[in-house]
Amino acid sequence: MTQAKDQLPGIVITGASGRMGRMLAQIVAGSDKARLVGAVERKGHDWVGQDLGVAQGAAKMGVTVTDDPLEAFAQAQAVIDFTAPDATVEFAALAAQARAVHVIGTTGLEDRHLTAIHAASRHAVIVRAGNMSLGVNLLARLTQQVARALDEDWDIEIVEAHHRMKVDAPSGTALMLGDAAAAGRGIVLADHRDAGRDGITGARKRGDIGFASIRGGDVVGEHDVIFATAGERIVLRHLATDRAIFARGALKAALWGQDRKPGEYDMMDVLGL
């Protein structure tokens, strides 16, 4: 039996005017498994008080953009959040208060942000991932397996490319892949991360995991994990050509989180990997 629309899980989108916010609104509004019940923007934003569809230059969607996240979260079963680290921490506390699943795609999170998010996860389900796509999460698993199979004679380099407007580097996905490589080697990424080469840096340190970032144009996302040794290389690659893959993954995570026990999860959990 088809579930009535008003009985489907209600989803709130934060950062509604952003690239991902717009895409998420389209994906959720078009879903037959969820309903869009709220859209949040920062105080003073031009979209606040407008219908979300009209603000996007399209037809009415029946959802008014608000600058009061708690009010929006109170009527939702899940919040999907691709914003900025400080905003995400605020949203995590409010989503926990509302007992709503909080799906976090925000990147650039520091230890202080992660500590606050962990505290919120004691009261609600949080699904956090540097990338929500199935392909990237499979790439992370493959990266871990290959790193486990190869010793330190194989240098690991992660190269990522994104559009010119991206504000953090390396990307959250690149760091996720770095963590996967480190886990395969049985080391901690923070102790072996090399992301600041410029000028005369000396020879590459054995066992380090290197990062390089490219920014330009409208690149959605490209990630290469390179394993290089004398005489040969292995390259694992993922190319994203449509931002909708991240939105669909985030919606899948929001639905998966319903009725789960409070705690921190990632897309590996959601995808059963």
Beta strands, then each sheet from edge to edge (+ up, - down):
strand 1: 10-14
strand 2: 35-40
strand 3: 65-66
strand 4: 78-81
strand 5: 101-104
strand 6: 125-128
strand 7: 155-162
strand 8: 193-194
strand 9: 209-215
strand 10: 221-229
strand 11: 232-240
strand 12: 263-265
sheet 1: 3+ 2+ 1+ 4+ 5+ 6+ 12+
sheet 2: 8+ 9+ 7+ 10- 11+
end
